[in-house]
Amino acid sequence: MNIMEIRWHGRGGQGAKTASLLLADAAFMAGKYVQSFPEYGPERSGAPITAYNRISDERCSIHSNIYEPDYVVVVDETLLESVDVTAGLKEDGAIVINSAKSAEELRPLLKGYQGKVYTVDAGTLSRKHLGNYFPNTPMLAAIVAISECVEPDAFMKDMEEAYSHKFADKPQVIKGNLGCLEETMQSVKTQM
């Protein structure tokens, strides 16, 4: 069975759980079997949270947390100093970090992880397209671009439908989110 496992690290209120759910919806619409579930510590804004995705071509009977992810998404780079975000991360996978810093600058914080490191300046991208700090939108686009868990054109089409339904009376929000997703998918920076 070919299962892709993704672990999200963020803080309450940053949208990591929402991004995990949106990724599951997009993969489901692409005909995949999906799981998306959060894990909370103290439930308050700003507290570290973890969310998970499993994406498979076949029905998956595994229903545990993800301990050896193929990909890790870090929505808040301050977690690099307090959470072992690379724990169990497969060397042939990748980590995607919301940061204006380069992958080379962040690698010393990754506890010896030798796999691929990608960075996305989600703050700049979300402020440009959405007018405020919403890091989950660019981080969602980044993991789709890097993991190829969903074909990019199908992902954009699904997101357009989802945003059009949710924000039917706010066309500027739809346009902003789609612009943010598209630019992020084209601008993810990597360091091997």
Buried (B, 14 or more C-beta within 10 A) or exposed (E): EEBBBBBBBBBBEBBBBBBBBBBBBBBBBBEBBBBBBBBEEEEEEEEBBBBBBBBBEEEBEEEEEBEEBBBBBBBBBEBBEEBEBBEEBBEEBBBBBBBEEEBEEBBEBBEEBEBBBBBBBBBEBBBBBBEEEBBBBBBBBBBBBBBEBBEBEBBBBBBBEBBEEEBEEEEEBBBBBBBBBBBBBEBBBEEE
